[in-house]
């Protein structure tokens, strides 16, 4: 969030103060060269253009310095402090001279204090906090606490709340747990204005979705109330986009469709208004007041193109939830999104004049964010191919892997792109398991488990804090706020895969004749640890807490819960053989039955649905119930992938046994033929895994 000074300048220009003609010209000169630099931003893609950009910035600064050095006695307090403020802001954002920025902002604060200019004093003190982030972050928290208390004592609560939001931003980088608590405490403050409350709730929602607490994200979204049509369209867009993301995360297909329709209508409305109130630099203005003192400020989010890209991206994820029905749609949407990103990147990296208008530091940020989104889409494109048995010509991630392995990324780029590494390793592990390379799959799943566990927490150092701050500024997460352990989906998935692989290895070891007690003992110990980690992750039901960030996503995602409990049921009984004799836990069995009725489980998840029904069928003792469940899973329409075919094979064997008991020999022969065909289809997978 950045405070906006432009309205204050307009107020001065329209006032009755007799501003000297020369000073007016110098102010216009400052604005002209600053605007000129931002309009030439794309020319800075080469050395000559960069020199031209900074020449414009120097001229802009020089115009303000002439006012201060030669005409200071002619300035009224408003104009004097705003010139100081402008200089501080230029030195902070457009140069590396932080000391100069600090000097000028202190002068602005001094002038505003002497003249009781409360609104502009607040703006200046807010910028002083941003300068401290770069100049001496260790002093920042004490500075912010002092400002928060000072404005509370003056009954300027809105200003106090905005400083608290800055405190949250800083704590997320330096002390994430405390930062999350401070944010929740602020959100419950009854003195919050409706506007600031909306900002807090959107902030909290975003963190809940990122850190794996979708249930509480929904609670925040439901509390947001737009009381009239005067709110910035970006705030409405944030609410719709986060709602869309929530319903995608919990696999709510129908609600996702509803939000997609709302977003489409919203984009059409904004296009008809020529994206009025949307700026190229991504800032949008908000006006708020505290105890009669009006202060306008700006929030940095997305420009219109970036917003549309995010809608396309999330639409692709929406179709992934039901990819057996919408595989082509997801593929088409991801391609369209990549086309938009490619066009944007071509424009931003070309050396030419354009309509683009923003500071040079935003140019790098925009390029990196677009590339990050591009790589993320590539990841899901590969995922789509794997789930559709398209194992040949999987090249989408080649560029990322080549650059990552061969130092093709700059150090700055690596600060951002390394957040994608666990995802890509997880994808590689799935591929290895899919083709039967069990050892490689186990290695990569274990690596993902380590990368997403608290064992590899980012240490709090000035360098790491700066990196996290940069990551957060692009909206791609950040090292110190990354979800770890049971709050990270990849951590849960890698544990589930490791549990299945290790159980398979233990069975193989137990069947071997040679003395391998040491290996069996190690395998048992590892499996016990995996069970412990998964039990902790899924043990959320009925838990009460005042800190909503201590609750994870496992009980909100019915598809994941069904998968986990099905795997648990199978492994607890050492496979499918004699499952009816051992009888799985009644509560687990009942939970499977309940989850299968959930509308949040996508229709396309035929594999896990049929597998769950098969487990319930085998564990049922009642003849009528067994018949009911057998008819249900036998009626499933199976996909062509190996997993579905393996479940179908198990069902056919059960159907053959049933026909044998009924002396239906003709059907037994038909079953034998079908079993033979399916055996040949999946045989290669078992050969690769050294099972046959």
Buried (B, 14 or more C-beta within 10 A) or exposed (E): BBBBBEEBBEEBEEEEEEBBEEBEEBBEBBBBBBEBBBBBBBBBBEEEBBEBBBBBBBBBBEBBBBBBEEBEEBBEBBBBBBBBBBBBBBBBBBBEEBEBBBBBBBBBBBBBBEBEBBBBBBBBBBBBBBBBBBBEBEEBBEBBEEBBEBBBEBEBBBBBBBBBBBBBBBBBBBBBEBBBBBBBEBBEBEEBBEBBBBBBBBBBBBBBBBBBBBBBBBBBBEBBEEEEEEBBBBBBBBBBBBBBBBBBBBBBBEBBEBBBEBBEEBBEEBEEEEBEEBBBBBBBBBEBBBEEBEBBBBBBBBBBBBBBBBBBBBBBBBBBBBBBBBBEBBBEBBEBBBEBBEEBBEBBEEEEEBEBBBBBEBBBBBBBBBBBBBBBBBBBBBBBBBBBEEEEEBEBBEBBEEBBEEEEBEEEBBBBBBBBBBBBBBBBBBBBBBBBBBEBBBBBBBBBBEBBBEEEEBEBEEEBBBBBBBBBEBBBBBBBBBBBBBBBBBBBBBBBBBBBBBBBBBEBBEEEEEEBEEBBEBBEEBBEBBBEBBEEBBEBEEEEEEEBBBBBBBBBBBBBBBBBBBBBBBBEBBEBEEBBEEEBEEEBBEBBBEBBEEEBBBEBBBBBBBBBBBBBBBBBEEEEBBEBBBEBBBEBEBBEBBBBBBBBBBBBBBBBEBBEEEEBEEBBEBBEEBBEEBBEBBEEBBEBBEEE
